[in-house]
């Protein structure tokens, strides 16, 4: 990817992100005006990049903040949701439903201040564990040991069969993605990382706007398909170390995907989780860069 196209991609990304956030603020203003009730003295609060303080004499339905801390002296009748920030409940504060923080902490003065559930993800490692648990199915505590093993075996077989089918149907697409990864690894990784990071505020904005929920589902489906489709190219690259094939085939991908899956279970220093995360970042990036393998990067001038 040339420098000019890379800069254009980054600017476009942040322009679209800003547009979504602005649209969400307009929708939330309508939601705030319509969320009044006999028990609620104010509308829901939604802020980005600033700290929020709820006074002692004020009651609101929800407080949602991205990139800031929340200080509560009053009452919240539903939820407090904070991303990249902390929640501080002072002595007279009360939350009736629940408090959720992503990469932040919940600080309370007493146990009875949160009447519903509380959930806090305080660091990147904990966030990665949650994401991987969700992508791997229900956690061990729900499934049990043997049910978890059965789930992982069934997902491995199912995803492998889907990959083999895609190789049979779209061999040139897979080859284009395979060629792109070693040649454009910096741009591909950056595209994938921007997509994953951008999905957090964009996803929340679309969800809160209500009208954007169908688009949110489409975006999640796109990311899932990109992870699945792009991983075929990664599997071929791994298997190609052993077989040295010029074109993707079923045996090469089967062996490569098996090696990748075993690597994701490595327990040392979270190496398995890091491999899983990096592989998905590259998968998403290569699908965007090559338009799911429909575009070849061979012969394209690069200034990376």
Order of alpha helices (4+ residues) and beta strands (2+ residues): alpha-beta-beta-beta-beta-beta-beta-beta-beta-beta-beta-beta-beta-alpha-alpha-alpha-alpha-alpha-alpha-alpha-alpha
